[in-house]
Amino acid sequence: MSRQDELLKLAELFYLQANLTRDRAAKQSLRKMGDCYQHEADQSRRQAPDSAIERPSNKYSLRHRAA
């Protein structure tokens, strides 16, 4: 499972818990946490193509090949 999928799953779980609770403060807190995970997933999705190009997956593998 990708990082984005995990973040979206967490957001979904927080939204579900918010819908199930009757406590207003808890509902607001759970929705806010869900929003944070949703936002982080969106940011991660936007940055994923750029970061995959800029950074090698393992810095030691490039050094090892050159030797």
Summary of the structure (lengths in Angstrom):
residues: 67
radius of gyration: 18.1
end to end distance: 34.3
largest distance: 62.9
contacts: 150
relative contact order: 0.13
helix: 85%
strand: 0%
